Amino acid sequence: MGLLGSLRKSVSRVTESLFSGDSEPRRIGIYGPPNAGKTTLANRIARDWTGDAVGPESQIPHETRRARRKENVEIKRNGKSVSIDIVDTPGVTTKVDYTEFLEHDMEKDEAVRRSREATEGVAEAMHWLREDVDGVIYVLDSATDPFTQVNTMLIGIIESRDLPVLIFANKIDLEDSNVQRIDNAFPQHETVPLSALEGDNMDEVYDKIAEYFG
């Protein structure tokens, strides 16, 4: 009877795990070109729902040179909740030039080191995109032209993997912001305007995250 009782308890535990409805948080990668505001957005989401930041923010390009992950961010909207892991990835570009860093009063050795790390970070971001994310938040600076080789390539990869994707037109607080330009560039995907820095339109941002990734 002791063995039978143990078997019944084991079967019960397995059955509960299969049908309880619990699942691992979905890994949502935050992608886009350098200085689009990816880390600012990641920090805004993390602080709003966990009280913690994901990583440092800076005006220096390629400040994020390694993917950073904030786990179990639970977003509650309209009586429902969605649990996600935020993956803040390095900005993707076709070339990292160390002279970009020299413009920010860095010594050459430091600039070269950063450019090497940033190049490695681009490769890491691409690995995450091809292998390890369940959905994508694509962040674009609404004050710059979205028609670039990198943006077209990344959106194409996302589509080839059939990943759910939201395009966020960031920096709407800037005078040169043009959300319609981003909407025109990628009409096949929904574009959500926001300012991650100022916190503008974050209610809609969270509604859409819950809708697309829940």
Order of alpha helices (4+ residues) and beta strands (2+ residues): alpha-beta-alpha-beta-beta-alpha-alpha-beta-alpha-beta-alpha-beta-alpha
